[in-house]
Amino acid sequence: MSLIGREEELRRLGGLLEGVGIGGGAVLLRGEAGIGKSALLAELAERASDMGLRVLTTVGIESEAHLHFAGLHQLLRPVRRDIDLLPPRQRDALRAALGLDEGTVVDVFLVALAALDLLSEIATRKPVLVIAEDAHWLDSCSADVIAFLGRRLASEPIVLAAAVHEDVPSRFDDAGLPELVVPPLSREHAGTLLDARAAGLSESLRRRVLGDAAGNPLALIELPVAAQVTDRNAALTEHWLPLTERLERAFTARVASLPELTATALLVAALDDGGSVAETARAAQVLTGRKTGRADLAPAVVARLIEIDGDSLRFRHPLMRSAIHQLATAERRQAAHAALAEVLADAPERSVWHRAAATDPPDEEMATELETVAQESLRRGAVTGAVTALEHAARLSAVPDLRADRLLRAADLAVELGSQNLVDRLLGAASRLDLSPQQRARLAWTRASLEDGLRDGTTDALALVRLAESMVTDGHVDTAIRILWSAALRCFWTEPGSEARDRIVAVAERLPIDELDPRILAILAYAAPIERGTVVIDRSRRLAAGSMLDAQAERLLGSAAVLVGAFDFAQGRSAASVAGLRAEGRLQLLARALAAQAWSAAHLVDLNTAIPAAEEAGELARETGQPYLHALVQATQAKIAALRGDGDSAEELAAAAVRTGISVGARPVLATAQNARALAALAAGEFSEAFARFARLYDVADPSFQLALRCCTVVELADAAVRSGEQDAAAGIVAGLEHAAAVTTAPSLHAGLRLARALLADGEQAESRFAQALQAVHAQPFLRAYTELTFGEWLRRRRRVAESRPPLRSARDAFDALGAVPWGERARRELRAAGEQSGTRRSSAVDRLTPQELQIAQLAATGLTNREIGQRLYVSHRTVGAHLSQVFPKLQITSRAQLRGIPGLVV
């Protein structure tokens, strides 16, 4: 297709190629069908070849969307011999994904990392251009891998260009890739193109084509051809139809003029997922009983419907494939699928889909085969393929109970994909069947599971508890635990009330399982963080001390510890789970573990841990489609910014988190954002504003009230109250927390209350309370420094100036080391008022490095190689090297060995 009028688009695409020697990049071309995306990609590929780049291409085909990793297989086919150069774990994962051996794919992101490292290795020989055409039709696994690649090419000699239809939802819609929208041609350029491709049109027909084409190059080229093939105005008279449908009709008219055998072969090609001339010819021969060969496809080539290169057959535009598909009757399509299935007998994975498409329901034998396909899909990490297979199996099911079971299993898997529409469709189909009590329970639980139930307005926590109780009665304990966990998550994200919380606890504690089961401990922590806080803390420590736990168990313990206020324990368990989940490639759960680690570290003001953990958690939450977790991480980053004295960033991040969280009432998001804003106000000396914001966290009627997280801000609340004259109001809040402290041994709550009591105490009683607080906070550097700061301030206000200096000095040094800049400056001001000058704070590694640079430097300081760091962080070793090249001058060092001596890098 002509590139008339595409100078700006070509300039941008050419810029990517010109910079590939320094670093790569990605672009997502978006536009309507026929707008010229394919022509731009073809020109890009030609330029890349002329520049000496290696060009690797994949094309999405709608009929292949159910074949897991089909697009990736197509992309990497020319370089698959190099797979053996990869480290063992990556090599095995990629070979399993591509069907080259019988291994199991743990997670699609492990495959993505393998693909990234493979391309990075190849690019050391010559730069690489990756093209994904019609990417909206790629199978979901391949699309996820290609989007993953696109986000990680800044330091690679690799360019990625993908094209998607603007009206077709795809995995690229939220991929975060830079976009290039391809617009319609201007009237002038449209006229130039039309005159170049269809000279001799009458003036009236020329005006009509220009008006109807509306700047769409494909329409400008094809509508005049259609007018010549049939009646001169046939393609233009139905102007009320959408342009896409008119083009399809134009193609259909062209097919109708072809010989019968050619038209039959085209139908086979349109339904084939392989694009092979030989396959098409053999299947057409089966279908017609007549010998069919390449010559029979020649008329379609002359009609410019297809292109043939060797044994590869390619439709000139996806609309042509769609038009041919629509032209055939359902019976004719089934016959073509049956012919393809026969020809593909030696390729069982492909053959089974064609046999299924050729089968009328019910057919239990075929449904059972599709169940096997679903199991194989899961083994290879293709959840979407498994969902498609189970949904198709349900359609063919002869037994209603089996149909319901298959739909429910498909919906359960679809939850993992985060697709609300898909889950609703599958559950809607299941709900119309006569379900057993257990199936009804599974349906309700599945609906409640999507996005932790935040968007589900049909099943509240009490309803879930009743379902769990019925499952226990029927002996389905594991199902009951899963349902209870959904109910407990409701208690975290929303506020279901005390009745629901009590019922969850009662059912959980009656279950006939080990009391140390981490699932039960997590349920108790989420549902009753105060009333069962001590139980969770004691049992969690016993479990961790006596068992080797898997990554998921460690994650549950870490999350539970956050809710019950045991942040030191939460730190350790989250760190252990992060290591295990990284090794397993389970990025969705890894995002959650990192979020818990970041929240705990932020509370403890361990910024060396919190900053990189929050950065990675946010990236992974976005990448794995967890918007509310991403918002919670943004709120945590807002808190970190407030602690560092960056009030503008704190407000920006908190506002972004609230925009996401407010629509569904996500209380942890709103609470953490409110905490961040209150800290920022406290740091800026706006004490009345700070107290008002902190007080909202304790108001049950406020959206930012969260039963567990409110217990983590009592020190700052009391400090703001004292400095704004709100001691009486604060005393009432603290009294309520005293009641909670009588029930739970939560370390954070008890430590916070000790200092809050001192801050709010009258007269000389305060001194003994400060002494008690100081004796109890040796393991919490920030809280100890806060105690020293406020004690020093108390002493100075009572004219005990000499006594005030040592605690103020100690607080200043601790705050400086922790990176809590506003609190360090506050200590300096107090010391100046006490007659002692302080030097300015020296910047640390945390101040000089970006979050990702900090994380990479920390890992390098432990002795890991670039490749080992890349495997942990799901980036290429070249990207690691590029970051380290920025780290060294920022830290004023020249070698890796020197990293070990930098404070904050060894954590």
Secondary structure, 3 states (H helix, E strand, C coil): CCCCCCHHHHHHHHHHHHCCCCCCEEEEEEECCCCCHHHHHHHHHHHHHHCCCEEEEEECCHHHCCCCCHHHHHHHHHHHHHHHHCCHHHHHHHHHHCCCCCCCCCCHHHHHHHHHHHHHHHHCCCCEEEEEECHHHCCHHHHHHHHHHHCCCCCCCEEEEEEEECCCCCCCCCCCCCEEECCCCCHHHHHHHHHHHCCCCCHHHHHHHHHHHCCCHHHHHHHHHHHHHCCCCHHHHCCCCCHHHHHHHHHHHHHHCCCHHHHHHHHHHHHCCCCEHHHHHHHHHHHHCCCCCHHHHHHHHHCCCEEEECCEEEECCHHHHHHHHHHCCHHHHHHHHHHHHHHCCCCHHHHHHHHHHCCCCCCHHHHHHHHHHHHHHHHCCCHHHHHHHHHHHHHHCCCHHHHHHHHHHHHHHHHHHCCHHHHHHHHHHHHCCCCCHHHHHHHHHHHHHHHHHCCCCCCCHHHHHHHHHHHHHCCCHHHHHHHHHHHHHHHHHCCCCHHHHHHHHHHHHHCCCCCCCHHHHHHHHHHCCCCCHHHHHHHHHHHHHHCCCCHHHHHHHHHHHHHCCCHHHHHHHHHHHHHHHHHHCCHHHHHHHHHHHHHHHHHHCCHHHHHHHHHHHHHHHHHCCCHHHHHHHHHHHHHHHHHHCCHHHHHHHHHHHHHHHCCCCCHHHHHHHHHHHHHHHHHCCCHHHHHHHHHHCCCCCCCCCCCCHHHHCHHHHHHHHHHHCCHHHHHHHHHHHHHHHCCCCCHHHHHHHHHHHHHHCCCCHHHHHHHHHHHCCCCCHHHHHHHHHHHHHHHHHCCCHHHHHHHHHHHHHHHHHHCCHHHHHHHHHHHHHCCCCCCCCCCCHHHHCCHHHHHHHHHHHCCCCHHHHHHHHCCCHHHHHHHHHHHHHHHCCCCHHHHHHCCCCCC
